[in-house]
């Protein structure tokens, strides 16, 4: 079903390695997207916003 494929996230913190997860978090923090704690909170709460 094409609609199902279109609704899947591009990446999920639940399906990538811990090293990749940490690397992406660091790059997001370094790029001033948000502070690390805010990024983790957004991920843990499954928020859909400018951070996630």
C-alpha positions in Angstrom: 0.0 0.0 0.0 1.6 3.2 -1.2 0.0 5.3 1.6 1.6 3.1 4.2 5.1 3.6 2.7 4.6 7.4 2.5 3.8 7.5 6.2 6.9 5.7 7.4 9.5 7.8 9.1 12.8 8.2 7.2 14.7 7.0 10.2 13.8 5.9 13.7 15.9 6.0 16.8 14.6 2.5 17.6 16.1 1.0 14.4 19.6 2.5 14.2 22.7 1.5 16.1 23.5 3.3 19.4 26.7 4.8 17.7 24.6 6.2 14.8 22.0 7.5 17.3 24.7 9.3 19.3 26.3 10.7 16.2 23.0 12.1 14.9 22.2 13.6 18.3 25.6 15.3 18.4 25.3 16.7 14.8 21.8 18.1 15.7 23.1 19.7 18.8 26.2 21.1 17.0 23.9 22.4 14.3 21.9 24.3 16.9 18.7 22.5 16.1 18.1 22.0 19.8 19.9 21.1 23.0 20.5 17.4 23.5 17.9 17.1 26.3 15.2 18.7 24.1 16.1 16.3 21.3 15.9 13.3 23.5 12.6 14.5 25.0 11.1 15.0 21.6 12.1 11.6 20.5 10.9 9.9 23.7 7.5 11.6 23.4 7.1 10.9 19.7 6.7 14.6 19.1 6.3 15.8 15.5 8.0 19.2 15.3 11.0 21.0 14.1 13.3 18.9 16.2 12.1 15.5 15.1 
